[in-house]
Amino acid sequence: MSLRSFRPTIIIPTKDRAQILAQLLGSIEQLEAIERILPEIIVADNDSRDNTYEHVKATARCFPTTIRALKVRRAGKSAAVNDAVHSAKGNVLAFLDDDVVVDKTWLTSIEEFFQNGKYQVGQGIVRLQSPAKEDPEIQKLVQRYRTIPKLEHDPKLKEVHSLNGSNFFVSRDVFDRVGGFDERLGPGASGTSEDVEFAHRLGRSGICIGYAPKAVVYHHVDRGRLTDEYFKQSHWRQGRSRLLIRNRSAAAILFNLVHAFAQYALYTLLCKERNRYRSKGRIYHYLGMIEAKQNNAGHPEDR
């Protein structure tokens, strides 16, 4: 079902990243048709200790459309996003992470996606930001660790089965029907997977996620994420988060952990680096689950 009118609210959760947020707002200011579409922009400031709130207020004074800075004291990205949605006026909610910049056609591509009328949820493309994406060493590390969001499929693909919170959009009707983000999950809480859990609920409600290859953002390349230590912590957080989404028995976790160790040993012998790191990530994932089990962080029942 297509929307009669396209009235988007762009929601940007952030915490203590005023400088990088300024790059995103600068790219939004240059969007094609921004003065025609006039999107509402809500920056959900999750109790930043830097000058994020003041910077957004100052930027709003000379911006081509409405920007609102919303202070959210409750911890976590999911809490910040939920509060922003509660105050949003648009009939389309477009979610952006604060460490991306948007392509100049991003907004009109989302408009076209919803006017097409086939889907009410869309996942856009996430590419790496220049000049880092042209650096061969960066490309090698991104491929090894997979700790910086990068998402692009065959443009002929029609649907995807999960979401990446860096760049997706949903009609307000569908969001209200499915419900907000699980505030136990995501950065500032369990660490990750709030977007994955939201996608699971969409699927259980029979709502398909359309692939929107024209809606492109470019993700900042933080070299701090391209290390063994960050890789370990990222998968550890993912394990804790996935246990919150669906509880598993200790026996099942241990079985999968042993299997991951066996795969890691095999791929090490075969000198297959990508497969070795994938197995290594699974080891950390299941170790994170075990830690969560020990801390009584899992659900008492499967969801």
Disulfide bonds with the S-S distance in Angstrom:
none
